[in-house]
Amino acid sequence: RPPPPPLASTPNSNKRNANMQSQTSASGPELRGSNITLDSIKSASDVSNRKTKIICTLGPACWSVPTLEGLIDAGMNVARFNFSHGDHEGHKACLDRLRQAAKNKKKHIGVLLDTKGPEIRSGFFADGAKKIELQKGAHITLTGDYNFKGNSKKLACSYPTLATSVKTGQMILVADGSLVLTVLSCHPSECEVICRIENDCSIGERKNMNLPGVIVDLPTLTDKDINDITEWGVKNEVDYIAASFVRKASDVHQIRQILGDKSGIKIYCKIENQEGMENYSDILAATDGIMVARGDLGMEIPPEKVFLAQKMMIREANIAGKPVITATQMLESMIVNPRPTRAECSDVANAVLDGTDCVMLSGETANGEHPIAAVSIMARTCVEAESAVNFDSLYQAVRNSTLRQYGHLSTSESIASSAVKTAIDVNAKAIIVMSESGNTARQVAKFRPGMPIKVITTSDQVANQCYGTLKGCAAHTVESMDLEDKMVNTVIDELKAAGKAAAGDPVVIVHGTVAKSGATNTMKIEYV
């Protein structure tokens, strides 16, 4: 901020000068954004500096090898396979094409299996009807008998204990909230609930139903989910399981039991209802990462509260050092339009400023008309949002918040924190992390260094996970950690070739013992 112009020397002006001096030299917090200038607004986005990761849902619009290569070039870090749709054979064919595209582009692209999870749906209609017309103010009966063929007076529901779960006055949302019902009375003996229709609506068969504020008596993992994980996820060596509708920490423990010795697969819990929010601390302690699933969450809690839930969950995950994904409707209009709305870009940017590690595209890439353009503009938006962040202050904020919440840092966290602080102090051009399990890389990423994190590992899966969801991390694989010096030199040569480092510039190197995965014990500074 430029200094005020000099004033004529009078008693009053001297007083004004003193006041201005005291204001401009005042210590304490300032408004965010002082590093945003007109030049930064006018200059092109340098997506090579992007730290926030992008997850793309695969579908018919993007599952050819050339289009997948286009998504990778545009910035895709993780490919999401949505098991609410498709079968094992179709997903496997798509996975083969993805891995071919990743090999062609020499990128470590993560693979995420997103479970269908339990769901409540409306039933089928009588007389072959495809839609029914519902009138505001009319009454409709919901029955737990899913074999009943419905009409505008009575409709089946796939949740048999609906009549004992809801109470008079509660809302039931159907078809993503396009139909709102108010419970008037419950009749458990007949397995029926009588509701008032709150808006005119035309709905089709088998629409999703949400019960805001209700503790639903359904298992988190259905038989289909378990089969998808064991027979497709484990066998095809996916990198992540995104578990739908997680409501308590025991859900995470169950998934770990199902995975068995495949402990390298990371579990990301989708927080989609109020019960999951209420048990968030326990879930966060048990899981490897979090997905803020704003679609169903916006049905379960008031929509005006979703942004608060997002900020709360991201902050807690940042303090715990667990990666967090922000998902749903980020660039929704690009399913059809070649450009997003300004509100959508602001939504992506605000998620980045909140501290999200990843942002996710769903229909935009799975069945949209502009999948590559959606990834490109999301990448540019992320890097512009990151340019507004003071990473030195952010490091201190993460460290202070961790100490305030836990009282101390673990040994490995302390090493990671010291590495980032050292990199800031010496103006290092990169932090190189030797990490066999990925844990050291995750802890370095937690402290949000402004310089890139280059991870060297012996595991392809760890490389996929570091490049996939750890903020600011790129990954390289090496056959043995005995080749550390050679690989460090390779990374330094890449930094020089990209213009990110010059002769004499420092880099910070962090690594643990080779014999014991996860035992971080060394930090050093080397010069290019």
VEXDREN-2710 file (C-alpha; in Angstrom, 1 decimal):
% VEXDREN-2710
k/r/px/py/pz
1/ARG/0.0/0.0/0.0
2/PRO/1.7/3.4/-1.0
3/PRO/2.3/5.9/1.8
4/PRO/0.0/8.9/2.1
5/PRO/1.2/12.1/0.3
6/PRO/3.1/14.7/2.5
7/LEU/1.0/17.3/4.2
8/ALA/1.8/21.0/4.9
9/SER/3.4/21.4/8.3
10/THR/0.8/22.9/10.7
11/PRO/-0.2/21.9/14.2
12/ASN/-3.3/20.1/12.9
13/SER/-1.5/18.5/10.0
14/ASN/1.3/17.3/12.4
15/LYS/-1.4/15.6/14.4
16/ARG/-2.9/14.0/11.3
17/ASN/0.6/12.8/10.3
18/ALA/1.1/11.2/13.7
19/ASN/-2.3/9.5/13.4
20/MET/-1.5/8.2/9.9
21/GLN/1.9/7.0/11.0
22/SER/0.4/5.1/13.9
23/GLN/-2.2/3.5/11.6
24/THR/0.3/2.4/8.9
25/SER/2.7/1.0/11.5
26/ALA/0.1/-0.8/13.5
27/SER/0.8/-4.5/14.1
28/GLY/-1.7/-7.3/13.9
29/PRO/-3.8/-9.0/11.2
30/GLU/-4.7/-7.2/8.0
31/LEU/-7.4/-7.9/5.4
32/ARG/-6.6/-10.8/3.1
33/GLY/-5.6/-10.1/-0.5
34/SER/-2.9/-7.5/-0.1
35/ASN/-0.8/-9.6/-2.6
36/ILE/-3.5/-9.3/-5.3
37/THR/-2.6/-6.7/-7.9
38/LEU/-3.9/-5.5/-11.3
39/ASP/-1.0/-7.3/-12.9
40/SER/-1.8/-10.6/-11.3
41/ILE/-5.4/-10.2/-12.5
42/LYS/-4.3/-9.5/-16.1
43/SER/-1.5/-12.0/-16.4
44/ALA/-2.0/-15.6/-17.7
45/SER/-2.5/-18.5/-15.3
46/ASP/0.7/-20.6/-14.8
47/VAL/-0.9/-24.0/-14.2
48/SER/2.5/-25.6/-13.7
49/ASN/2.5/-24.2/-10.2
50/ARG/-0.9/-25.7/-9.2
51/LYS/-1.0/-27.4/-5.8
52/THR/-4.7/-28.3/-5.4
53/LYS/-5.5/-31.7/-7.0
54/ILE/-8.3/-32.4/-9.4
55/ILE/-10.5/-35.6/-9.4
56/CYS/-12.4/-36.5/-12.5
57/THR/-15.4/-38.9/-12.7
58/LEU/-15.1/-41.1/-15.7
59/GLY/-18.0/-41.8/-18.0
60/PRO/-19.1/-42.1/-21.7
61/ALA/-18.0/-38.5/-22.4
62/CYS/-14.3/-39.0/-21.5
63/TRP/-13.4/-42.7/-21.4
64/SER/-11.6/-43.0/-24.8
65/VAL/-7.8/-43.1/-24.6
66/PRO/-7.3/-39.8/-26.5
67/THR/-9.8/-37.9/-24.2
68/LEU/-8.3/-39.4/-21.1
69/GLU/-4.9/-38.2/-22.3
70/GLY/-6.5/-34.8/-22.8
71/LEU/-7.8/-34.8/-19.2
72/ILE/-4.4/-35.8/-17.9
73/ASP/-2.8/-32.9/-19.9
74/ALA/-5.4/-30.5/-18.6
75/GLY/-4.7/-31.5/-14.9
76/MET/-6.5/-34.7/-13.9
77/ASN/-4.8/-36.3/-10.8
78/VAL/-7.3/-39.0/-9.9
79/ALA/-9.9/-40.9/-11.9
80/ARG/-13.1/-41.6/-10.1
81/PHE/-15.1/-44.8/-10.9
82/ASN/-18.7/-44.2/-9.8
83/PHE/-20.2/-47.7/-8.8
84/SER/-23.7/-46.2/-8.6
85/HIS/-23.6/-46.9/-12.4
86/GLY/-22.2/-49.6/-14.6
87/ASP/-20.8/-53.1/-14.1
88/HIS/-17.5/-54.7/-13.3
89/GLU/-16.7/-55.5/-16.9
90/GLY/-17.4/-52.0/-18.2
91/HIS/-15.4/-50.4/-15.4
92/LYS/-12.5/-52.7/-16.0
93/ALA/-12.4/-51.8/-19.7
94/CYS/-12.4/-48.1/-18.8
95/LEU/-9.6/-48.7/-16.2
96/ASP/-7.5/-50.4/-18.8
97/ARG/-7.8/-47.4/-21.1
98/LEU/-7.0/-45.1/-18.2
99/ARG/-3.9/-46.9/-17.3
100/GLN/-2.8/-46.9/-21.0
101/ALA/-3.4/-43.2/-21.2
102/ALA/-1.4/-42.6/-17.9
103/LYS/1.4/-44.8/-19.3
104/ASN/1.5/-42.8/-22.5
105/LYS/1.7/-39.5/-20.6
106/LYS/4.1/-40.9/-17.9
107/LYS/1.9/-39.7/-15.1
108/HIS/1.0/-41.4/-11.8
109/ILE/-2.8/-41.1/-12.0
110/GLY/-4.7/-42.4/-8.9
111/VAL/-7.8/-44.7/-9.2
112/LEU/-10.7/-44.1/-6.8
113/LEU/-13.6/-46.6/-6.4
114/ASP/-16.7/-44.7/-5.2
115/THR/-19.2/-47.1/-3.6
116/LYS/-22.9/-46.8/-4.3
117/GLY/-23.7/-47.1/-0.6
118/PRO/-27.2/-47.6/0.9
119/GLU/-30.0/-45.6/-0.6
120/ILE/-33.7/-44.9/-0.2
121/ARG/-35.7/-44.7/-3.4
122/SER/-39.3/-44.3/-4.4
123/GLY/-40.9/-47.2/-6.2
124/PHE/-42.4/-48.1/-9.6
125/PHE/-45.7/-47.0/-11.0
126/ALA/-48.8/-48.9/-11.9
127/ASP/-50.2/-49.3/-15.5
128/GLY/-46.8/-48.8/-17.1
129/ALA/-46.8/-45.1/-16.2
130/LYS/-43.4/-43.3/-16.6
131/LYS/-44.3/-40.2/-14.6
132/ILE/-46.9/-39.1/-12.1
133/GLU/-48.2/-35.6/-11.5
134/LEU/-48.4/-34.5/-7.8
135/GLN/-50.4/-31.4/-6.7
136/LYS/-49.5/-29.0/-3.9
137/GLY/-51.6/-29.5/-0.8
138/ALA/-52.8/-33.0/-1.7
139/HIS/-52.0/-36.0/0.5
140/ILE/-49.9/-39.0/-0.5
141/THR/-49.3/-42.3/1.4
142/LEU/-45.8/-43.8/1.4
143/THR/-45.6/-47.5/1.9
144/GLY/-42.7/-49.7/3.0
145/ASP/-44.0/-52.5/0.7
146/TYR/-41.6/-52.0/-2.3
147/ASN/-43.6/-54.4/-4.5
148/PHE/-46.6/-51.9/-4.5
149/LYS/-47.0/-50.2/-7.9
150/GLY/-47.7/-46.6/-7.1
151/ASN/-49.8/-43.6/-8.3
152/SER/-50.4/-40.0/-7.3
153/LYS/-52.2/-41.2/-4.1
154/LYS/-49.8/-43.9/-2.8
155/LEU/-46.2/-44.5/-3.5
156/ALA/-43.7/-47.3/-2.5
157/CYS/-40.5/-46.6/-0.6
158/SER/-37.5/-48.9/-0.5
159/TYR/-37.0/-48.2/3.3
160/PRO/-39.3/-50.7/5.1
161/THR/-38.9/-49.1/8.5
162/LEU/-39.9/-45.6/7.3
163/ALA/-43.0/-45.4/9.6
164/THR/-40.9/-46.0/12.7
165/SER/-38.0/-43.7/11.6
166/VAL/-39.8/-40.4/10.8
167/LYS/-42.0/-38.3/13.0
168/THR/-44.9/-36.0/12.4
169/GLY/-43.8/-32.6/11.1
170/GLN/-40.6/-33.9/9.6
171/MET/-39.7/-33.3/5.9
172/ILE/-39.0/-36.0/3.2
173/LEU/-37.2/-34.8/0.1
174/VAL/-37.6/-36.7/-3.1
175/ALA/-35.7/-36.5/-6.4
176/ASP/-32.8/-34.2/-5.1
177/GLY/-35.3/-32.0/-3.3
178/SER/-37.6/-31.3/-6.3
179/LEU/-40.5/-32.8/-4.3
180/VAL/-41.0/-31.8/-0.7
181/LEU/-43.3/-33.8/1.6
182/THR/-44.3/-33.1/5.2
183/VAL/-45.1/-36.1/7.4
184/LEU/-48.7/-35.8/8.8
185/SER/-49.0/-39.2/10.5
186/CYS/-47.1/-42.5/10.9
187/HIS/-48.7/-46.0/10.9
188/PRO/-46.1/-48.6/11.8
189/SER/-48.6/-51.5/11.8
190/GLU/-49.4/-50.9/8.1
191/CYS/-45.8/-49.7/7.3
192/GLU/-47.3/-46.5/6.0
193/VAL/-46.7/-42.7/6.3
194/ILE/-49.2/-40.1/5.3
195/CYS/-47.7/-36.9/3.9
196/ARG/-48.7/-33.5/2.6
197/ILE/-47.3/-32.5/-0.8
198/GLU/-45.7/-29.1/-0.5
199/ASN/-45.2/-28.3/-4.2
200/ASP/-46.4/-29.2/-7.6
201/CYS/-44.1/-31.8/-9.1
202/SER/-43.8/-34.3/-11.9
203/ILE/-41.6/-37.2/-10.9
204/GLY/-40.4/-40.5/-12.5
205/GLU/-39.8/-43.9/-11.0
206/ARG/-37.1/-44.8/-8.5
207/LYS/-36.1/-41.3/-7.4
208/ASN/-33.8/-40.8/-4.4
209/MET/-35.3/-39.9/-1.1
210/ASN/-33.7/-38.0/1.8
211/LEU/-34.8/-37.9/5.4
212/PRO/-33.2/-34.8/6.9
213/GLY/-32.2/-35.3/10.6
214/VAL/-33.3/-38.9/10.7
215/ILE/-30.9/-41.7/11.9
216/VAL/-31.5/-44.2/9.2
217/ASP/-31.4/-47.9/10.0
218/LEU/-29.4/-49.0/7.0
219/PRO/-25.9/-50.6/6.8
220/THR/-23.1/-48.3/5.4
221/LEU/-21.8/-51.2/3.3
222/THR/-24.3/-53.1/1.2
223/ASP/-23.6/-56.6/-0.2
224/LYS/-23.0/-54.8/-3.6
225/ASP/-20.5/-52.5/-2.0
226/ILE/-18.6/-55.3/-0.4
227/ASN/-18.5/-57.2/-3.7
228/ASP/-17.4/-54.1/-5.6
229/ILE/-14.5/-53.6/-3.2
230/THR/-13.3/-57.2/-3.0
231/GLU/-14.0/-58.4/-6.5
232/TRP/-13.1/-55.2/-8.4
233/GLY/-11.2/-52.7/-6.2
234/VAL/-8.8/-55.1/-4.6
235/LYS/-8.3/-57.3/-7.6
236/ASN/-7.6/-54.3/-9.8
237/GLU/-5.3/-52.6/-7.2
238/VAL/-7.2/-49.3/-6.9
239/ASP/-5.6/-46.6/-4.8
240/TYR/-8.6/-45.3/-2.9
241/ILE/-12.0/-46.4/-1.7
242/ALA/-14.5/-43.5/-1.3
243/ALA/-17.1/-44.9/1.1
244/SER/-20.6/-43.4/0.7
245/PHE/-22.9/-42.5/3.6
246/VAL/-20.3/-43.0/6.4
247/ARG/-21.9/-42.2/9.7
248/LYS/-19.5/-43.5/12.4
249/ALA/-15.9/-44.6/12.9
250/SER/-17.0/-48.3/13.0
251/ASP/-17.9/-48.0/9.4
252/VAL/-14.2/-47.2/8.6
253/HIS/-13.0/-50.2/10.7
254/GLN/-15.4/-52.5/8.8
255/ILE/-13.9/-51.4/5.5
256/ARG/-10.4/-52.0/6.8
257/GLN/-11.4/-55.5/7.8
258/ILE/-12.8/-56.1/4.3
259/LEU/-9.6/-54.8/2.7
260/GLY/-7.5/-57.2/4.9
261/ASP/-3.9/-57.2/4.0
262/LYS/-4.5/-54.6/1.2
263/SER/-3.7/-51.9/3.8
264/GLY/-2.1/-49.6/1.1
265/ILE/-5.6/-48.7/-0.3
266/LYS/-6.6/-45.4/1.3
267/ILE/-10.2/-44.9/2.6
268/TYR/-11.9/-41.6/2.1
269/CYS/-15.1/-41.1/4.0
270/LYS/-18.0/-39.2/2.3
271/ILE/-19.8/-37.1/4.9
272/GLU/-23.3/-36.9/3.6
273/ASN/-25.7/-36.5/6.5
274/GLN/-26.2/-35.0/10.0
275/GLU/-25.2/-38.2/11.8
276/GLY/-21.9/-38.2/9.9
277/MET/-21.4/-34.6/10.9
278/GLU/-22.1/-35.3/14.6
279/ASN/-19.5/-38.2/14.6
280/TYR/-17.0/-36.3/12.4
281/SER/-14.2/-36.2/15.0
282/ASP/-14.2/-40.0/15.4
283/ILE/-14.6/-40.6/11.7
284/LEU/-11.7/-38.2/11.0
285/ALA/-9.4/-40.1/13.5
286/ALA/-10.2/-43.4/11.8
287/THR/-10.1/-42.5/8.1
288/ASP/-7.3/-41.7/5.7
289/GLY/-9.1/-38.8/4.1
290/ILE/-12.5/-37.0/3.8
291/MET/-14.8/-36.1/1.0
292/VAL/-17.2/-33.2/1.6
293/ALA/-20.1/-34.6/-0.4
294/ARG/-22.2/-31.5/-0.7
295/GLY/-25.0/-33.0/-2.8
296/ASP/-26.7/-35.3/-0.3
297/LEU/-25.4/-33.1/2.6
298/GLY/-27.4/-30.2/1.1
299/MET/-30.5/-32.4/1.4
300/GLU/-29.8/-33.5/5.0
301/ILE/-29.0/-30.0/6.4
302/PRO/-30.3/-26.6/5.4
303/PRO/-28.5/-25.5/2.1
304/GLU/-27.5/-22.2/3.7
305/LYS/-25.5/-24.2/6.3
306/VAL/-23.5/-26.3/3.8
307/PHE/-20.7/-23.8/3.3
308/LEU/-20.3/-23.7/7.1
309/ALA/-20.1/-27.5/7.2
310/GLN/-17.6/-27.4/4.4
311/LYS/-15.3/-24.9/6.2
312/MET/-15.5/-26.8/9.5
313/MET/-14.7/-30.2/8.0
314/ILE/-11.8/-28.8/5.9
315/ARG/-10.3/-27.0/8.8
316/GLU/-10.4/-30.1/11.1
317/ALA/-9.0/-32.3/8.3
318/ASN/-6.2/-29.8/7.8
319/ILE/-5.3/-29.9/11.5
320/ALA/-5.3/-33.7/11.5
321/GLY/-3.2/-33.8/8.4
322/LYS/-5.8/-35.8/6.5
323/PRO/-6.4/-34.9/2.8
324/VAL/-9.9/-33.5/2.0
325/ILE/-11.9/-33.5/-1.2
326/THR/-14.6/-30.9/-2.0
327/ALA/-17.2/-32.4/-4.3
328/THR/-20.5/-31.8/-6.1
329/GLN/-21.7/-29.2/-8.6
330/MET/-18.5/-27.3/-8.7
331/LEU/-18.8/-26.5/-12.4
332/GLU/-22.2/-28.0/-13.0
333/SER/-23.2/-25.7/-15.8
334/MET/-20.3/-27.0/-18.0
335/ILE/-22.2/-30.3/-18.5
336/VAL/-23.8/-28.2/-21.2
337/ASN/-22.1/-24.9/-21.5
338/PRO/-18.5/-24.3/-22.7
339/ARG/-17.9/-21.8/-19.9
340/PRO/-18.8/-21.9/-16.2
341/THR/-20.7/-19.3/-14.3
342/ARG/-18.8/-16.8/-12.3
343/ALA/-20.4/-18.2/-9.1
344/GLU/-19.1/-21.7/-10.0
345/CYS/-15.5/-20.4/-10.4
346/SER/-15.9/-18.5/-7.1
347/ASP/-17.1/-21.8/-5.5
348/VAL/-13.9/-23.6/-6.6
349/ALA/-11.7/-20.7/-5.5
350/ASN/-13.3/-20.5/-2.1
351/ALA/-12.9/-24.2/-1.5
352/VAL/-9.1/-23.7/-2.3
353/LEU/-9.0/-20.8/0.1
354/ASP/-10.8/-22.9/2.8
355/GLY/-7.9/-25.3/2.6
356/THR/-9.2/-28.2/0.4
357/ASP/-6.6/-30.6/-1.0
358/CYS/-8.7/-31.6/-3.9
359/VAL/-11.7/-30.5/-6.0
360/MET/-13.9/-32.9/-7.9
361/LEU/-15.8/-33.0/-11.1
362/SER/-18.7/-35.4/-11.5
363/GLY/-21.1/-35.0/-14.5
364/GLU/-18.9/-32.3/-16.0
365/THR/-16.4/-35.0/-17.1
366/ALA/-18.5/-38.2/-16.9
367/ASN/-21.3/-37.1/-19.4
368/GLY/-20.7/-33.4/-20.1
369/GLU/-20.1/-31.9/-23.5
370/HIS/-16.8/-30.2/-22.5
371/PRO/-14.8/-32.5/-20.2
372/ILE/-11.4/-31.3/-21.1
373/ALA/-12.4/-27.6/-20.9
374/ALA/-13.9/-28.2/-17.5
375/VAL/-10.6/-29.6/-16.1
376/SER/-8.6/-26.8/-17.7
377/ILE/-10.6/-24.0/-16.2
378/MET/-10.8/-25.7/-12.9
379/ALA/-6.9/-26.0/-12.9
380/ARG/-6.6/-22.3/-13.8
381/THR/-9.1/-21.3/-11.1
382/CYS/-7.2/-23.3/-8.5
383/VAL/-3.9/-21.8/-9.3
384/GLU/-5.3/-18.3/-9.2
385/ALA/-6.9/-18.9/-5.8
386/GLU/-3.5/-20.2/-4.6
387/SER/-1.8/-17.1/-5.7
388/ALA/-3.9/-15.2/-3.1
389/VAL/-2.5/-17.4/-0.3
390/ASN/0.4/-16.3/1.9
391/PHE/2.0/-19.7/2.4
392/ASP/4.5/-18.6/5.0
393/SER/1.6/-17.4/7.3
394/LEU/-0.4/-20.5/6.4
395/TYR/2.5/-22.7/7.6
396/GLN/2.4/-20.9/11.0
397/ALA/-1.4/-21.1/11.2
398/VAL/-1.4/-24.9/10.6
399/ARG/1.3/-25.4/13.2
400/ASN/-0.3/-23.2/15.8
401/SER/-3.7/-24.8/15.2
402/THR/-2.2/-28.3/15.6
403/LEU/-0.5/-27.4/18.8
404/ARG/-3.6/-25.7/20.2
405/GLN/-5.7/-28.8/19.4
406/TYR/-3.3/-31.6/20.3
407/GLY/-0.9/-30.0/22.6
408/HIS/2.2/-31.2/20.8
409/LEU/3.5/-32.5/17.4
410/SER/4.4/-36.2/16.9
411/THR/8.0/-36.8/16.1
412/SER/7.5/-37.3/12.4
413/GLU/5.2/-34.2/12.3
414/SER/7.9/-32.2/14.0
415/ILE/10.5/-33.2/11.4
416/ALA/8.0/-32.3/8.6
417/SER/7.2/-29.0/10.3
418/SER/10.9/-28.2/10.7
419/ALA/11.6/-29.1/7.0
420/VAL/8.9/-26.7/5.8
421/LYS/10.1/-23.9/8.2
422/THR/13.7/-24.5/7.0
423/ALA/12.6/-24.3/3.4
424/ILE/10.9/-21.0/4.1
425/ASP/13.9/-19.6/5.9
426/VAL/16.5/-20.5/3.3
427/ASN/14.1/-19.8/0.4
428/ALA/14.4/-23.4/-0.9
429/LYS/13.1/-24.0/-4.4
430/ALA/11.7/-27.4/-3.5
431/ILE/11.3/-30.0/-0.7
432/ILE/12.4/-33.5/-1.8
433/VAL/10.8/-36.3/0.3
434/MET/12.0/-39.9/0.4
435/SER/8.9/-41.7/1.4
436/GLU/8.2/-45.4/1.1
437/SER/4.8/-45.4/2.7
438/GLY/3.7/-41.9/1.7
439/ASN/3.3/-40.9/5.4
440/THR/6.2/-38.5/5.4
441/ALA/5.0/-36.8/2.2
442/ARG/1.5/-36.4/3.8
443/GLN/2.9/-34.7/6.8
444/VAL/5.1/-32.3/4.8
445/ALA/2.1/-31.5/2.7
446/LYS/0.1/-30.8/5.9
447/PHE/2.2/-27.8/6.6
448/ARG/1.5/-26.2/3.2
449/PRO/4.9/-25.2/1.9
450/GLY/4.8/-22.6/-0.9
451/MET/7.4/-24.5/-2.8
452/PRO/6.8/-27.8/-4.7
453/ILE/7.1/-31.1/-2.9
454/LYS/8.8/-33.8/-4.9
455/VAL/8.2/-37.3/-3.5
456/ILE/10.5/-40.2/-4.3
457/THR/9.2/-43.7/-3.5
458/THR/9.6/-47.3/-4.4
459/SER/5.8/-47.9/-4.7
460/ASP/3.7/-47.2/-7.7
461/GLN/0.6/-47.0/-5.4
462/VAL/2.3/-44.5/-3.1
463/ALA/3.3/-42.5/-6.1
464/ASN/-0.3/-42.5/-7.3
465/GLN/-1.6/-41.4/-3.9
466/CYS/0.9/-38.6/-3.5
467/TYR/0.4/-37.2/-6.9
468/GLY/-3.3/-37.9/-6.6
469/THR/-4.5/-36.2/-3.4
470/LEU/-1.6/-34.7/-1.5
471/LYS/-1.5/-30.9/-2.0
472/GLY/1.5/-29.7/-3.8
473/CYS/3.1/-33.1/-4.3
474/ALA/4.6/-34.6/-7.5
475/ALA/5.9/-38.2/-7.5
476/HIS/8.8/-40.2/-8.8
477/THR/9.3/-43.9/-8.5
478/VAL/12.7/-45.6/-8.0
479/GLU/13.5/-49.3/-7.8
480/SER/15.4/-49.0/-4.5
481/MET/16.0/-46.3/-2.0
482/ASP/19.7/-47.1/-2.3
483/LEU/19.5/-45.0/-5.5
484/GLU/18.5/-41.9/-3.5
485/ASP/21.4/-39.7/-4.7
486/LYS/20.7/-40.5/-8.3
487/MET/17.0/-39.8/-8.0
488/VAL/17.6/-36.5/-6.1
489/ASN/19.9/-35.4/-8.9
490/THR/17.2/-36.3/-11.5
491/VAL/14.6/-34.2/-9.6
492/ILE/17.0/-31.3/-9.3
493/ASP/17.7/-31.5/-13.1
494/GLU/14.0/-31.4/-13.7
495/LEU/13.6/-28.3/-11.6
496/LYS/16.5/-26.6/-13.5
497/ALA/15.0/-27.6/-16.9
498/ALA/11.6/-26.2/-15.8
499/GLY/13.2/-22.9/-14.7
500/LYS/12.2/-23.6/-11.1
501/ALA/15.7/-23.6/-9.8
502/ALA/19.2/-22.3/-10.7
503/ALA/22.8/-23.2/-9.7
504/GLY/23.4/-22.4/-6.1
505/ASP/19.7/-22.5/-5.1
506/PRO/18.9/-24.6/-1.9
507/VAL/16.6/-27.6/-1.7
508/VAL/15.5/-29.3/1.5
509/ILE/15.6/-33.2/1.6
510/VAL/13.6/-35.2/4.1
511/HIS/13.8/-39.0/4.4
512/GLY/13.3/-41.9/6.8
513/THR/15.1/-45.1/7.4
514/VAL/14.9/-47.6/4.6
515/ALA/14.4/-50.6/6.9
516/LYS/11.3/-49.3/8.6
517/SER/8.5/-47.7/6.6
518/GLY/7.2/-44.6/8.2
519/ALA/10.2/-43.9/10.4
520/THR/11.2/-40.4/9.4
521/ASN/14.5/-39.3/10.9
522/THR/16.6/-37.0/8.7
523/MET/16.4/-33.6/7.1
524/LYS/19.2/-31.9/5.2
525/ILE/19.8/-29.0/2.8
526/GLU/21.6/-29.4/-0.5
527/TYR/22.4/-26.8/-3.2
528/VAL/21.7/-27.1/-6.9
END
